[in-house]
Amino acid sequence: MISLARIDERLIHGQVAYSWTMAYKSDAIMVIDDEVSQDQFQKDLLAFACPKDMKCLVVNETRAVELLQKYEGKKIFVVVKHPKVLLNIVKNGVELKSINVGGLYFKEDRKQCTKTVYVDEEMVCIFKELNSLGVELDTRTTPSDESQDLIKLL
């Protein structure tokens, strides 16, 4: 079971490793990223950033679907860089009720939705598709922030 799915381009950092994992008790943090999962140095850095009492998994999308289905009884905190990854795993059978969008940062072709969420047209389409599949989309920087409906901000 996914305890929380979060989009954050920084993946695992202090706020994710501690604030979010304290608020959403989890057995493991799973980073889903095809590129990062092939880079041992980046995998080691992410494992180092993960709390010592939590398992850290850095996997590609295919492996993520397999593991999330296999360990449905475990609470897994999922972190990705891009919403497309979450759309892909949903389309491949992973149940996802909500997504926290927290760290999509400024780039030239992106428009600002909140102080930490900037989206491009592709992301807007993906978020709308996820929403049409019944996935709630909230945006908060920290767990204690007031939740905002991302769809209303697009």
Beta strands, then each sheet from edge to edge (+ up, - down):
strand 1: 2-8
strand 2: 28-32
strand 3: 55-59
strand 4: 76-80
strand 5: 98-103
strand 6: 111-114
strand 7: 117-119
strand 8: 136-139
strand 9: 148-149
sheet 1: 3+ 2+ 4+ 1+ 5+ 8+ 9-
sheet 2: 6+ 7-
end
